[in-house]
């Protein structure tokens, strides 16, 4: 079974829009479960079988929402770089490596600024604009949601 990110996002929207609390899809030994979080009504993906590991527990999603809310209230001027999918944010190409970018770095359009891991696939996220990184809104390893601001470039 090949769960594509677009398909997962549609399932998450289906859960939210129809006030469902959970949806599970299974194919042989692989499964995906999408559950609505306990607080704030956010949609959280969690593995339904050991063969597929794709999400984070509800408390991590709640803390991600809190971080995002704080980032929005303190948001500097600039262009946001947002996550194109649900997954885990990684600032560097591998553990122990230097991050792709730090606050104060100048980036060019098309430059890789981070990775979002979704379904064991490492997706390089590129800046759509050139400028200076003025804020990084998420921490390394943190779960992110579709459309969540990862950083601002001014």
N, CA, C and O atoms as a GROMACS GRO file, in nm:
protein
  616
    1UNK      N    1   0.086  -0.117   0.000
    1UNK     CA    2   0.000   0.000   0.000
    1UNK      C    3   0.090   0.122   0.000
    1UNK      O    4   0.184   0.131   0.080
    2UNK      N    5   0.063   0.215  -0.087
    2UNK     CA    6   0.143   0.335  -0.096
    2UNK      C    7   0.056   0.454  -0.057
    2UNK      O    8  -0.026   0.500  -0.136
    3UNK      N    9   0.075   0.504   0.066
    3UNK     CA   10   0.001   0.620   0.113
    3UNK      C   11   0.076   0.744   0.067
    3UNK      O   12   0.187   0.770   0.114
    4UNK      N   13   0.019   0.821  -0.025
    4UNK     CA   14   0.081   0.944  -0.070
    4UNK      C   15   0.038   1.057   0.021
    4UNK      O   16  -0.071   1.054   0.078
    5UNK      N   17   0.123   1.158   0.033
    5UNK     CA   18   0.097   1.269   0.124
    5UNK      C   19  -0.034   1.339   0.091
    5UNK      O   20  -0.110   1.374   0.182
    6UNK      N   21  -0.062   1.361  -0.038
    6UNK     CA   22  -0.187   1.426  -0.077
    6UNK      C   23  -0.307   1.346  -0.028
    6UNK      O   24  -0.405   1.402   0.019
    7UNK      N   25  -0.299   1.215  -0.041
    7UNK     CA   26  -0.406   1.126   0.002
    7UNK      C   27  -0.425   1.134   0.153
    7UNK      O   28  -0.538   1.138   0.202
    8UNK      N   29  -0.316   1.137   0.228
    8UNK     CA   30  -0.322   1.147   0.373
    8UNK      C   31  -0.383   1.280   0.414
    8UNK      O   32  -0.465   1.286   0.506
    9UNK      N   33  -0.344   1.388   0.346
    9UNK     CA   34  -0.400   1.519   0.377
    9UNK      C   35  -0.550   1.521   0.352
    9UNK      O   36  -0.625   1.581   0.428
   10UNK      N   37  -0.595   1.456   0.245
   10UNK     CA   38  -0.739   1.449   0.216
   10UNK      C   39  -0.812   1.371   0.325
   10UNK      O   40  -0.922   1.408   0.365
   11UNK      N   41  -0.750   1.262   0.374
   11UNK     CA   42  -0.811   1.185   0.482
   11UNK      C   43  -0.820   1.269   0.609
   11UNK      O   44  -0.921   1.265   0.679
   12UNK      N   45  -0.714   1.344   0.640
   12UNK     CA   46  -0.715   1.430   0.759
   12UNK      C   47  -0.824   1.535   0.748
   12UNK      O   48  -0.892   1.564   0.846
   13UNK      N   49  -0.841   1.592   0.629
   13UNK     CA   50  -0.947   1.691   0.607
   13UNK      C   51  -1.084   1.626   0.622
   13UNK      O   52  -1.175   1.686   0.678
   14UNK      N   53  -1.098   1.504   0.572
   14UNK     CA   54  -1.224   1.430   0.585
   14UNK      C   55  -1.260   1.412   0.733
   14UNK      O   56  -1.376   1.429   0.771
   15UNK      N   57  -1.162   1.377   0.815
   15UNK     CA   58  -1.185   1.359   0.959
   15UNK      C   59  -1.231   1.491   1.021
   15UNK      O   60  -1.328   1.494   1.097
   16UNK      N   61  -1.161   1.601   0.988
   16UNK     CA   62  -1.195   1.732   1.045
   16UNK      C   63  -1.330   1.781   0.998
   16UNK      O   64  -1.413   1.822   1.080
   17UNK      N   65  -1.354   1.778   0.868
   17UNK     CA   66  -1.476   1.834   0.810
   17UNK      C   67  -1.602   1.759   0.850
   17UNK      O   68  -1.709   1.818   0.857
   18UNK      N   69  -1.590   1.630   0.875
   18UNK     CA   70  -1.708   1.549   0.906
   18UNK      C   71  -1.721   1.515   1.053
   18UNK      O   72  -1.798   1.426   1.091
   19UNK      N   73  -1.646   1.584   1.136
   19UNK     CA   74  -1.652   1.566   1.281
   19UNK      C   75  -1.634   1.420   1.321
   19UNK      O   76  -1.698   1.373   1.415
   20UNK      N   77  -1.547   1.350   1.249
   20UNK     CA   78  -1.513   1.213   1.286
   20UNK      C   79  -1.405   1.218   1.393
   20UNK      O   80  -1.330   1.315   1.401
   21UNK      N   81  -1.397   1.116   1.473
   21UNK     CA   82  -1.290   1.113   1.574
   21UNK      C   83  -1.172   1.030   1.526
   21UNK      O   84  -1.060   1.047   1.574
   22UNK      N   85  -1.195   0.938   1.430
   22UNK     CA   86  -1.088   0.848   1.386
   22UNK      C   87  -1.127   0.780   1.256
   22UNK      O   88  -1.245   0.754   1.230
   23UNK      N   89  -1.025   0.753   1.174
   23UNK     CA   90  -1.045   0.674   1.052
   23UNK      C   91  -0.923   0.584   1.036
   23UNK      O   92  -0.810   0.629   1.056
   24UNK      N   93  -0.945   0.457   1.000
   24UNK     CA   94  -0.836   0.361   0.982
   24UNK      C   95  -0.851   0.293   0.847
   24UNK      O   96  -0.960   0.250   0.810
   25UNK      N   97  -0.740   0.283   0.773
   25UNK     CA   98  -0.737   0.211   0.646
   25UNK      C   99  -0.633   0.101   0.659
   25UNK      O  100  -0.523   0.125   0.709
   26UNK      N  101  -0.668  -0.019   0.614
   26UNK     CA  102  -0.577  -0.133   0.625
   26UNK      C  103  -0.562  -0.200   0.490
   26UNK      O  104  -0.655  -0.207   0.411
   27UNK      N  105  -0.440  -0.252   0.466
   27UNK     CA  106  -0.411  -0.329   0.347
   27UNK      C  107  -0.308  -0.434   0.386
   27UNK      O  108  -0.189  -0.405   0.394
   28UNK      N  109  -0.355  -0.554   0.411
   28UNK     CA  110  -0.264  -0.660   0.455
   28UNK      C  111  -0.206  -0.628   0.591
   28UNK      O  112  -0.279  -0.608   0.687
   29UNK      N  113  -0.071  -0.623   0.599
   29UNK     CA  114  -0.007  -0.597   0.727
   29UNK      C  115   0.023  -0.449   0.749
   29UNK      O  116   0.084  -0.412   0.849
   30UNK      N  117  -0.020  -0.363   0.657
   30UNK     CA  118   0.003  -0.220   0.670
   30UNK      C  119  -0.129  -0.150   0.699
   30UNK      O  120  -0.235  -0.191   0.650
   31UNK      N  121  -0.121  -0.046   0.780
   31UNK     CA  122  -0.241   0.029   0.814
   31UNK      C  123  -0.204   0.172   0.847
   31UNK      O  124  -0.090   0.202   0.883
   32UNK      N  125  -0.302   0.260   0.836
   32UNK     CA  126  -0.285   0.400   0.876
   32UNK      C  127  -0.410   0.438   0.954
   32UNK      O  128  -0.522   0.407   0.914
   33UNK      N  129  -0.388   0.507   1.065
   33UNK     CA  130  -0.497   0.558   1.147
   33UNK      C  131  -0.479   0.707   1.162
   33UNK      O  132  -0.369   0.754   1.193
   34UNK      N  133  -0.585   0.782   1.140
   34UNK     CA  134  -0.584   0.926   1.160
   34UNK      C  135  -0.687   0.954   1.268
   34UNK      O  136  -0.805   0.921   1.253
   35UNK      N  137  -0.642   1.016   1.378
   35UNK     CA  138  -0.729   1.046   1.491
   35UNK      C  139  -0.732   1.196   1.516
   35UNK      O  140  -0.633   1.266   1.496
   36UNK      N  141  -0.847   1.244   1.558
   36UNK     CA  142  -0.858   1.383   1.598
   36UNK      C  143  -0.799   1.396   1.737
   36UNK      O  144  -0.830   1.315   1.825
   37UNK      N  145  -0.715   1.498   1.759
   37UNK     CA  146  -0.650   1.519   1.888
   37UNK      C  147  -0.751   1.548   1.998
   37UNK      O  148  -0.863   1.592   1.971
   38UNK      N  149  -0.710   1.523   2.119
   38UNK     CA  150  -0.798   1.543   2.235
   38UNK      C  151  -0.824   1.691   2.259
   38UNK      O  152  -0.938   1.730   2.281
   39UNK      N  153  -0.719   1.774   2.255
   39UNK     CA  154  -0.735   1.917   2.278
   39UNK      C  155  -0.722   1.992   2.148
   39UNK      O  156  -0.636   1.958   2.065
   40UNK      N  157  -0.804   2.092   2.128
   40UNK     CA  158  -0.792   2.179   2.013
   40UNK      C  159  -0.849   2.122   1.885
   40UNK      O  160  -0.855   2.194   1.785
   41UNK      N  161  -0.893   1.997   1.882
   41UNK     CA  162  -0.956   1.940   1.765
   41UNK      C  163  -0.862   1.919   1.648
   41UNK      O  164  -0.909   1.906   1.535
   42UNK      N  165  -0.732   1.914   1.671
   42UNK     CA  166  -0.640   1.895   1.560
   42UNK      C  167  -0.641   1.750   1.515
   42UNK      O  168  -0.676   1.660   1.592
   43UNK      N  169  -0.603   1.728   1.392
   43UNK     CA  170  -0.596   1.593   1.338
   43UNK      C  171  -0.454   1.543   1.356
   43UNK      O  172  -0.358   1.611   1.321
   44UNK      N  173  -0.441   1.422   1.410
   44UNK     CA  174  -0.311   1.363   1.438
   44UNK      C  175  -0.306   1.227   1.373
   44UNK      O  176  -0.402   1.150   1.382
   45UNK      N  177  -0.195   1.196   1.306
   45UNK     CA  178  -0.180   1.063   1.247
   45UNK      C  179  -0.101   0.977   1.343
   45UNK      O  180  -0.004   1.023   1.404
   46UNK      N  181  -0.142   0.852   1.356
   46UNK     CA  182  -0.071   0.759   1.443
   46UNK      C  183  -0.068   0.623   1.376
   46UNK      O  184  -0.161   0.588   1.303
   47UNK      N  185   0.037   0.545   1.398
   47UNK     CA  186   0.045   0.413   1.335
   47UNK      C  187  -0.060   0.319   1.392
   47UNK      O  188  -0.087   0.318   1.512
   48UNK      N  189  -0.119   0.240   1.302
   48UNK     CA  190  -0.218   0.142   1.345
   48UNK      C  191  -0.156   0.004   1.354
   48UNK      O  192  -0.212  -0.086   1.416
   49UNK      N  193  -0.039  -0.012   1.292
   49UNK     CA  194   0.032  -0.140   1.296
   49UNK      C  195   0.182  -0.109   1.302
   49UNK      O  196   0.224  -0.004   1.252
   50UNK      N  197   0.262  -0.195   1.360
   50UNK     CA  198   0.404  -0.168   1.371
   50UNK      C  199   0.474  -0.147   1.237
   50UNK      O  200   0.580  -0.085   1.232
   51UNK      N  201   0.417  -0.198   1.129
   51UNK     CA  202   0.481  -0.189   0.999
   51UNK      C  203   0.487  -0.047   0.945
   51UNK      O  204   0.573  -0.016   0.863
   52UNK      N  205   0.396   0.041   0.990
   52UNK     CA  206   0.391   0.177   0.939
   52UNK      C  207   0.404   0.273   1.056
   52UNK      O  208   0.322   0.269   1.148
   53UNK      N  209   0.505   0.357   1.054
   53UNK     CA  210   0.522   0.456   1.160
   53UNK      C  211   0.520   0.593   1.096
   53UNK      O  212   0.617   0.633   1.032
   54UNK      N  213   0.409   0.668   1.114
   54UNK     CA  214   0.397   0.794   1.041
   54UNK      C  215   0.356   0.914   1.123
   54UNK      O  216   0.344   1.023   1.066
   55UNK      N  217   0.336   0.901   1.252
   55UNK     CA  218   0.283   1.018   1.319
   55UNK      C  219   0.336   1.034   1.459
   55UNK      O  220   0.432   0.970   1.502
   56UNK      N  221   0.270   1.123   1.529
   56UNK     CA  222   0.309   1.153   1.666
   56UNK      C  223   0.187   1.143   1.754
   56UNK      O  224   0.075   1.160   1.706
   57UNK      N  225   0.205   1.117   1.881
   57UNK     CA  226   0.091   1.112   1.971
   57UNK      C  227   0.029   1.249   1.989
   57UNK      O  228   0.093   1.350   1.960
   58UNK      N  229  -0.093   1.254   2.035
   58UNK     CA  230  -0.167   1.379   2.051
   58UNK      C  231  -0.093   1.486   2.131
   58UNK      O  232  -0.098   1.602   2.092
   59UNK      N  233  -0.024   1.454   2.243
   59UNK     CA  234   0.044   1.560   2.317
   59UNK      C  235   0.147   1.636   2.233
   59UNK      O  236   0.160   1.757   2.248
   60UNK      N  237   0.218   1.568   2.145
   60UNK     CA  238   0.315   1.637   2.060
   60UNK      C  239   0.243   1.732   1.965
   60UNK      O  240   0.292   1.841   1.938
   61UNK      N  241   0.126   1.690   1.915
   61UNK     CA  242   0.051   1.777   1.825
   61UNK      C  243   0.001   1.900   1.900
   61UNK      O  244   0.000   2.010   1.845
   62UNK      N  245  -0.038   1.882   2.022
   62UNK     CA  246  -0.085   1.996   2.101
   62UNK      C  247   0.030   2.093   2.124
   62UNK      O  248   0.010   2.214   2.112
   63UNK      N  249   0.149   2.043   2.156
   63UNK     CA  250   0.262   2.132   2.177
   63UNK      C  251   0.302   2.199   2.046
   63UNK      O  252   0.347   2.314   2.046
   64UNK      N  253   0.287   2.129   1.935
   64UNK     CA  254   0.316   2.190   1.805
   64UNK      C  255   0.218   2.304   1.780
   64UNK      O  256   0.257   2.409   1.728
   65UNK      N  257   0.091   2.284   1.815
   65UNK     CA  258  -0.007   2.391   1.798
   65UNK      C  259   0.028   2.510   1.887
   65UNK      O  260   0.017   2.625   1.844
   66UNK      N  261   0.070   2.483   2.009
   66UNK     CA  262   0.108   2.590   2.100
   66UNK      C  263   0.227   2.667   2.043
   66UNK      O  264   0.230   2.790   2.048
   67UNK      N  265   0.326   2.595   1.990
   67UNK     CA  266   0.443   2.660   1.930
   67UNK      C  267   0.403   2.742   1.810
   67UNK      O  268   0.452   2.853   1.790
   68UNK      N  269   0.311   2.687   1.729
   68UNK     CA  270   0.266   2.759   1.611
   68UNK      C  271   0.190   2.884   1.652
   68UNK      O  272   0.208   2.990   1.591
   69UNK      N  273   0.105   2.875   1.755
   69UNK     CA  274   0.030   2.991   1.801
   69UNK      C  275   0.125   3.100   1.851
   69UNK      O  276   0.105   3.218   1.823
   70UNK      N  277   0.231   3.059   1.925
   70UNK     CA  278   0.329   3.154   1.973
   70UNK      C  279   0.402   3.217   1.856
   70UNK      O  280   0.425   3.338   1.854
   71UNK      N  281   0.438   3.136   1.756
   71UNK     CA  282   0.510   3.187   1.639
   71UNK      C  283   0.424   3.288   1.564
   71UNK      O  284   0.476   3.388   1.515
   72UNK      N  285   0.293   3.262   1.554
   72UNK     CA  286   0.204   3.353   1.483
   72UNK      C  287   0.194   3.485   1.559
   72UNK      O  288   0.196   3.592   1.497
   73UNK      N  289   0.184   3.479   1.693
   73UNK     CA  290   0.171   3.603   1.770
   73UNK      C  291   0.301   3.684   1.765
   73UNK      O  292   0.295   3.807   1.770
   74UNK      N  293   0.416   3.620   1.757
   74UNK     CA  294   0.545   3.688   1.751
   74UNK      C  295   0.599   3.697   1.609
   74UNK      O  296   0.716   3.728   1.589
   75UNK      N  297   0.516   3.671   1.510
   75UNK     CA  298   0.561   3.659   1.372
   75UNK      C  299   0.626   3.787   1.323
   75UNK      O  300   0.565   3.894   1.328
   76UNK      N  301   0.749   3.777   1.275
   76UNK     CA  302   0.815   3.894   1.216
   76UNK      C  303   0.761   3.917   1.076
   76UNK      O  304   0.689   3.835   1.019
   77UNK      N  305   0.799   4.031   1.022
   77UNK     CA  306   0.763   4.057   0.884
   77UNK      C  307   0.850   3.967   0.798
   77UNK      O  308   0.964   3.936   0.833
   78UNK      N  309   0.797   3.926   0.688
   78UNK     CA  310   0.873   3.840   0.599
   78UNK      C  311   0.781   3.739   0.534
   78UNK      O  312   0.661   3.735   0.560
   79UNK      N  313   0.839   3.659   0.449
   79UNK     CA  314   0.765   3.556   0.377
   79UNK      C  315   0.775   3.424   0.452
   79UNK      O  316   0.886   3.378   0.481
   80UNK      N  317   0.661   3.365   0.484
   80UNK     CA  318   0.667   3.237   0.555
   80UNK      C  319   0.703   3.123   0.461
   80UNK      O  320   0.661   3.121   0.345
   81UNK      N  321   0.782   3.030   0.511
   81UNK     CA  322   0.804   2.903   0.441
   81UNK      C  323   0.722   2.802   0.520
   81UNK      O  324   0.746   2.782   0.639
   82UNK      N  325   0.626   2.739   0.453
   82UNK     CA  326   0.534   2.650   0.522
   82UNK      C  327   0.559   2.504   0.484
   82UNK      O  328   0.620   2.474   0.382
   83UNK      N  329   0.511   2.416   0.569
   83UNK     CA  330   0.525   2.274   0.542
   83UNK      C  331   0.423   2.230   0.438
   83UNK      O  332   0.304   2.258   0.453
   84UNK      N  333   0.467   2.162   0.333
   84UNK     CA  334   0.374   2.116   0.231
   84UNK      C  335   0.304   1.986   0.268
   84UNK      O  336   0.225   1.932   0.191
   85UNK      N  337   0.334   1.934   0.390
   85UNK     CA  338   0.278   1.805   0.429
   85UNK      C  339   0.287   1.788   0.580
   85UNK      O  340   0.351   1.867   0.649
   86UNK      N  341   0.221   1.686   0.629
   86UNK     CA  342   0.230   1.646   0.769
   86UNK      C  343   0.355   1.559   0.783
   86UNK      O  344   0.379   1.472   0.700
   87UNK      N  345   0.433   1.583   0.887
   87UNK     CA  346   0.552   1.501   0.906
   87UNK      C  347   0.637   1.551   1.020
   87UNK      O  348   0.589   1.622   1.108
   88UNK      N  349   0.765   1.515   1.017
   88UNK     CA  350   0.860   1.557   1.119
   88UNK      C  351   0.960   1.653   1.055
   88UNK      O  352   1.015   1.625   0.948
   89UNK      N  353   0.984   1.766   1.121
   89UNK     CA  354   1.076   1.869   1.074
   89UNK      C  355   1.219   1.834   1.115
   89UNK      O  356   1.244   1.801   1.231
   90UNK      N  357   1.310   1.841   1.021
   90UNK     CA  358   1.452   1.823   1.052
   90UNK      C  359   1.530   1.940   0.993
   90UNK      O  360   1.517   1.970   0.875
   91UNK      N  361   1.610   2.005   1.077
   91UNK     CA  362   1.686   2.122   1.036
   91UNK      C  363   1.813   2.086   0.960
   91UNK      O  364   1.868   2.169   0.888
   92UNK      N  365   1.860   1.960   0.976
   92UNK     CA  366   1.987   1.918   0.917
   92UNK      C  367   1.967   1.790   0.835
   92UNK      O  368   1.869   1.718   0.856
   93UNK      N  369   2.058   1.762   0.743
   93UNK     CA  370   2.044   1.642   0.660
   93UNK      C  371   2.061   1.512   0.737
   93UNK      O  372   2.010   1.408   0.694
   94UNK      N  373   2.131   1.515   0.851
   94UNK     CA  374   2.146   1.396   0.934
   94UNK      C  375   2.178   1.439   1.076
   94UNK      O  376   2.224   1.551   1.098
   95UNK      N  377   2.153   1.351   1.174
   95UNK     CA  378   2.183   1.386   1.312
   95UNK      C  379   2.331   1.423   1.328
   95UNK      O  380   2.418   1.354   1.276
   96UNK      N  381   2.357   1.530   1.399
   96UNK     CA  382   2.495   1.574   1.420
   96UNK      C  383   2.550   1.664   1.312
   96UNK      O  384   2.656   1.724   1.330
   97UNK      N  385   2.480   1.674   1.199
   97UNK     CA  386   2.525   1.762   1.090
   97UNK      C  387   2.485   1.907   1.119
   97UNK      O  388   2.398   1.934   1.201
   98UNK      N  389   2.551   1.998   1.050
   98UNK     CA  390   2.514   2.139   1.059
   98UNK      C  391   2.375   2.157   0.998
   98UNK      O  392   2.343   2.090   0.900
   99UNK      N  393   2.293   2.246   1.054
   99UNK     CA  394   2.160   2.271   0.996
   99UNK      C  395   2.174   2.334   0.858
   99UNK      O  396   2.274   2.399   0.826
  100UNK      N  397   2.071   2.312   0.776
  100UNK     CA  398   2.071   2.373   0.643
  100UNK      C  399   2.082   2.525   0.655
  100UNK      O  400   2.161   2.587   0.585
  101UNK      N  401   2.002   2.584   0.745
  101UNK     CA  402   2.005   2.729   0.766
  101UNK      C  403   1.989   2.760   0.914
  101UNK      O  404   1.934   2.681   0.991
  102UNK      N  405   2.039   2.877   0.952
  102UNK     CA  406   2.022   2.930   1.088
  102UNK      C  407   1.966   3.071   1.075
  102UNK      O  408   1.972   3.131   0.968
  103UNK      N  409   1.912   3.123   1.184
  103UNK     CA  410   1.864   3.261   1.184
  103UNK      C  411   1.981   3.351   1.147
  103UNK      O  412   2.091   3.339   1.201
  104UNK      N  413   1.956   3.442   1.052
  104UNK     CA  414   2.060   3.532   1.005
  104UNK      C  415   2.122   3.490   0.874
  104UNK      O  416   2.185   3.572   0.806
  105UNK      N  417   2.107   3.363   0.836
  105UNK     CA  418   2.161   3.316   0.708
  105UNK      C  419   2.083   3.376   0.591
  105UNK      O  420   1.963   3.400   0.601
  106UNK      N  421   2.153   3.399   0.482
  106UNK     CA  422   2.090   3.446   0.359
  106UNK      C  423   2.067   3.325   0.269
  106UNK      O  424   2.158   3.245   0.246
  107UNK      N  425   1.943   3.311   0.220
  107UNK     CA  426   1.908   3.199   0.133
  107UNK      C  427   1.866   3.250  -0.004
  107UNK      O  428   1.824   3.365  -0.019
  108UNK      N  429   1.877   3.163  -0.101
  108UNK     CA  430   1.835   3.194  -0.237
  108UNK      C  431   1.713   3.110  -0.270
  108UNK      O  432   1.695   3.002  -0.214
  109UNK      N  433   1.630   3.159  -0.360
  109UNK     CA  434   1.514   3.082  -0.404
  109UNK      C  435   1.564   2.949  -0.460
  109UNK      O  436   1.657   2.945  -0.540
  110UNK      N  437   1.500   2.839  -0.418
  110UNK     CA  438   1.538   2.706  -0.462
  110UNK      C  439   1.638   2.636  -0.372
  110UNK      O  440   1.668   2.518  -0.392
  111UNK      N  441   1.690   2.708  -0.272
  111UNK     CA  442   1.787   2.648  -0.178
  111UNK      C  443   1.712   2.562  -0.076
  111UNK      O  444   1.607   2.602  -0.026
  112UNK      N  445   1.766   2.444  -0.047
  112UNK     CA  446   1.708   2.357   0.055
  112UNK      C  447   1.728   2.421   0.191
  112UNK      O  448   1.839   2.460   0.227
  113UNK      N  449   1.617   2.433   0.269
  113UNK     CA  450   1.625   2.497   0.401
  113UNK      C  451   1.597   2.400   0.516
  113UNK      O  452   1.630   2.428   0.631
  114UNK      N  453   1.536   2.285   0.484
  114UNK     CA  454   1.508   2.184   0.587
  114UNK      C  455   1.454   2.058   0.520
  114UNK      O  456   1.444   2.051   0.398
  115UNK      N  457   1.421   1.960   0.603
  115UNK     CA  458   1.360   1.835   0.556
  115UNK      C  459   1.232   1.814   0.635
  115UNK      O  460   1.227   1.840   0.755
  116UNK      N  461   1.128   1.765   0.568
  116UNK     CA  462   1.008   1.716   0.637
  116UNK      C  463   0.996   1.568   0.602
  116UNK      O  464   0.979   1.531   0.486
  117UNK      N  465   1.007   1.485   0.706
  117UNK     CA  466   0.996   1.340   0.686
  117UNK      C  467   0.849   1.302   0.696
  117UNK      O  468   0.781   1.331   0.794
  118UNK      N  469   0.802   1.235   0.593
  118UNK     CA  470   0.665   1.184   0.590
  118UNK      C  471   0.669   1.042   0.539
  118UNK      O  472   0.717   1.016   0.428
  119UNK      N  473   0.620   0.951   0.618
  119UNK     CA  474   0.611   0.810   0.579
  119UNK      C  475   0.747   0.754   0.540
  119UNK      O  476   0.760   0.686   0.438
  120UNK      N  477   0.847   0.783   0.621
  120UNK     CA  478   0.984   0.734   0.603
  120UNK      C  479   1.054   0.794   0.480
  120UNK      O  480   1.162   0.749   0.443
  121UNK      N  481   0.992   0.893   0.416
  121UNK     CA  482   1.054   0.960   0.302
  121UNK      C  483   1.102   1.097   0.347
  121UNK      O  484   1.028   1.172   0.411
  122UNK      N  485   1.226   1.130   0.314
  122UNK     CA  486   1.283   1.260   0.349
  122UNK      C  487   1.256   1.356   0.234
  122UNK      O  488   1.310   1.340   0.124
  123UNK      N  489   1.174   1.457   0.259
  123UNK     CA  490   1.136   1.554   0.158
  123UNK      C  491   1.211   1.684   0.182
  123UNK      O  492   1.189   1.750   0.284
  124UNK      N  493   1.298   1.723   0.089
  124UNK     CA  494   1.373   1.847   0.103
  124UNK      C  495   1.279   1.964   0.074
  124UNK      O  496   1.211   1.966  -0.028
  125UNK      N  497   1.278   2.061   0.163
  125UNK     CA  498   1.193   2.179   0.148
  125UNK      C  499   1.282   2.293   0.101
  125UNK      O  500   1.383   2.325   0.164
  126UNK      N  501   1.244   2.353  -0.010
  126UNK     CA  502   1.323   2.461  -0.069
  126UNK      C  503   1.256   2.595  -0.045
  126UNK      O  504   1.133   2.604  -0.039
  127UNK      N  505   1.337   2.698  -0.030
  127UNK     CA  506   1.285   2.833  -0.015
  127UNK      C  507   1.228   2.878  -0.149
  127UNK      O  508   1.287   2.855  -0.254
  128UNK      N  509   1.114   2.943  -0.143
  128UNK     CA  510   1.053   2.996  -0.265
  128UNK      C  511   1.100   3.138  -0.292
  128UNK      O  512   1.075   3.193  -0.400
  129UNK      N  513   1.168   3.198  -0.194
  129UNK     CA  514   1.214   3.336  -0.206
  129UNK      C  515   1.359   3.347  -0.163
  129UNK      O  516   1.412   3.261  -0.094
  130UNK      N  517   1.422   3.455  -0.206
  130UNK     CA  518   1.557   3.487  -0.160
  130UNK      C  519   1.547   3.588  -0.047
  130UNK      O  520   1.459   3.673  -0.047
  131UNK      N  521   1.638   3.578   0.049
  131UNK     CA  522   1.637   3.673   0.159
  131UNK      C  523   1.708   3.617   0.280
  131UNK      O  524   1.778   3.516   0.272
  132UNK      N  525   1.689   3.685   0.393
  132UNK     CA  526   1.754   3.649   0.519
  132UNK      C  527   1.656   3.574   0.608
  132UNK      O  528   1.541   3.618   0.624
  133UNK      N  529   1.698   3.462   0.666
  133UNK     CA  530   1.615   3.387   0.759
  133UNK      C  531   1.607   3.469   0.888
  133UNK      O  532   1.708   3.494   0.953
  134UNK      N  533   1.484   3.510   0.926
  134UNK     CA  534   1.468   3.594   1.044
  134UNK      C  535   1.409   3.518   1.162
  134UNK      O  536   1.422   3.562   1.277
  135UNK      N  537   1.345   3.404   1.137
  135UNK     CA  538   1.292   3.324   1.248
  135UNK      C  539   1.272   3.181   1.201
  135UNK      O  540   1.223   3.157   1.091
  136UNK      N  541   1.309   3.085   1.286
  136UNK     CA  542   1.278   2.944   1.264
  136UNK      C  543   1.176   2.909   1.371
  136UNK      O  544   1.203   2.920   1.491
  137UNK      N  545   1.058   2.868   1.327
  137UNK     CA  546   0.942   2.855   1.415
  137UNK      C  547   0.925   2.718   1.478
  137UNK      O  548   0.840   2.702   1.566
  138UNK      N  549   1.000   2.618   1.436
  138UNK     CA  550   0.986   2.483   1.489
  138UNK      C  551   1.122   2.430   1.531
  138UNK      O  552   1.226   2.477   1.486
  139UNK      N  553   1.118   2.331   1.619
  139UNK     CA  554   1.242   2.270   1.667
  139UNK      C  555   1.271   2.143   1.590
  139UNK      O  556   1.181   2.079   1.536
  140UNK      N  557   1.398   2.107   1.584
  140UNK     CA  558   1.441   1.987   1.515
  140UNK      C  559   1.369   1.864   1.574
  140UNK      O  560   1.366   1.845   1.695
  141UNK      N  561   1.312   1.784   1.486
  141UNK     CA  562   1.242   1.663   1.528
  141UNK      C  563   1.095   1.684   1.562
  141UNK      O  564   1.024   1.587   1.589
  142UNK      N  565   1.049   1.808   1.562
  142UNK     CA  566   0.911   1.839   1.598
  142UNK      C  567   0.815   1.797   1.487
  142UNK      O  568   0.847   1.809   1.368
  143UNK      N  569   0.698   1.748   1.524
  143UNK     CA  570   0.594   1.716   1.427
  143UNK      C  571   0.534   1.845   1.373
  143UNK      O  572   0.510   1.939   1.448
  144UNK      N  573   0.512   1.848   1.242
  144UNK     CA  574   0.452   1.965   1.178
  144UNK      C  575   0.330   1.923   1.099
  144UNK      O  576   0.316   1.807   1.059
  145UNK      N  577   0.242   2.017   1.078
  145UNK     CA  578   0.121   1.991   1.003
  145UNK      C  579   0.126   2.060   0.868
  145UNK      O  580   0.208   2.149   0.846
  146UNK      N  581   0.038   2.019   0.779
  146UNK     CA  582   0.028   2.082   0.647
  146UNK      C  583  -0.001   2.231   0.665
  146UNK      O  584  -0.093   2.269   0.737
  147UNK      N  585   0.078   2.314   0.600
  147UNK     CA  586   0.057   2.459   0.603
  147UNK      C  587   0.118   2.529   0.723
  147UNK      O  588   0.112   2.652   0.730
  148UNK      N  589   0.177   2.455   0.817
  148UNK     CA  590   0.237   2.516   0.935
  148UNK      C  591   0.362   2.594   0.894
  148UNK      O  592   0.441   2.547   0.812
  149UNK      N  593   0.379   2.713   0.951
  149UNK     CA  594   0.496   2.796   0.920
  149UNK      C  595   0.619   2.732   0.984
  149UNK      O  596   0.623   2.706   1.104
  150UNK      N  597   0.720   2.708   0.900
  150UNK     CA  598   0.847   2.650   0.946
  150UNK      C  599   0.947   2.760   0.980
  150UNK      O  600   1.019   2.752   1.079
  151UNK      N  601   0.950   2.863   0.895
  151UNK     CA  602   1.043   2.974   0.915
  151UNK      C  603   0.998   3.094   0.833
  151UNK      O  604   0.913   3.082   0.744
  152UNK      N  605   1.056   3.209   0.865
  152UNK     CA  606   1.028   3.332   0.791
  152UNK      C  607   1.156   3.380   0.723
  152UNK      O  608   1.264   3.376   0.783
  153UNK      N  609   1.143   3.425   0.598
  153UNK     CA  610   1.254   3.483   0.522
  153UNK      C  611   1.214   3.625   0.487
  153UNK      O  612   1.106   3.649   0.433
  154UNK      N  613   1.303   3.719   0.517
  154UNK     CA  614   1.274   3.862   0.493
  154UNK      C  615   1.358   3.914   0.379
  154UNK      O  616   1.348   4.031   0.343
   0.00000   0.00000   0.00000
